[in-house]
Structure formats: structure tokens, C-alpha cells
Amino acid sequence: MSRISPKAVGVLLSALAVTGLATSPASAAQGLVDGTIGAEGRSCSWTDGATSDTAPNTLTVDNTTINQPGGNLNCTGSTTASLNNDPTVTFDDTNGTASTDLLDISVTQYGVTCRYRASDVTAERDGDTRTYTATAEIPLYEGSFFCPNPASVTATFIFH
């Protein structure tokens, strides 16, 4: 049995990390988040994931609007991914960051599913835009010895 590439898992996790960095109260105006991730010739992306508010307000990302069939999360190759929770995201415009409370992500490649969980993931803002980039090492939560632990993750996401 072949080992899952840590970079391929990182690509998928990044896509989900991007998804996870948008959160706020349900009473506020709805926003959207797009994300794109790429590594080792693989990539995952989605558009128009729903958030409970708009940045810079604290908001929550609705995972059902990112994961298929309700969303359009798509990965190249034989990899699939899903966001298992609705992460809450807070923004700190003074420091140019966005942070999520918890990311719970599953990645499947070649029939092996690896589940990763990370708390307090922070992303850096690009100038005055609502584009953020995060790099993190996310520990394995569930999965076999074929799963990289931790997985290196990079993500870019755009709130609008």
C-alpha cells in the first residue's frame, strides 16, 4: 500500500483551512469566502462559501456551502476533502490577522481517510484587502499510520 504524500494532504487541508477562516453572529449580514490551495501538482478550491457575517466582524463559516453537494469544493486528482465543522473566525485589523477557533478536516486519498484538527489557526492579511494566507502544521486526529502527522498546510482565502 502506498503512503499518502504529506504535501497532497497539505493541499487539501489548506483548502479546508481557508474555508474555516470565516465566522460571525447569525444576526449579521451574510458574507462569502472563496479559497484556493495548491501543492505537489494538486489543488483544491471553492467559491461562495457562506459566512454568517462579513469581515471584519466575527463570523462562522457554513461547511455545507463549501462541501459537496451543497458547495463546490473540488480537488484535482484522486483526492477528496471535507470540512467537518463550522469554524468561527475573528479578525484583528490592527495586526492584519484572522483567527479560527477550530478546524476539523478530513482528507481521502487512495481510499485512506485522514482526519485533522487544529485550534487557534491564524492567517495574515494581504495589505488592506480581505485576502488572507495561512501556513500551519495540523496534527492528525484520526487515521492510520499512512496519514502524515502533522500535515503541513498552506491556504489562501478571500472574504467578500
Secondary structure, DSSP 8 states (H G I E B T S, - for coil): -----HHHHHHHHHHHHHHHS----TTS--EEEEEEEEETTEEEEEEEEEESS-TTS-EEB-GGGTSTTTS--EESTTEEEEE-S--EEEEETTTTEEEEEEEEEEEEETTEEEEEEEEEEEEEE-TTSSEEEEEEEE-EEE--TTS-SSEEEEEEEEE-
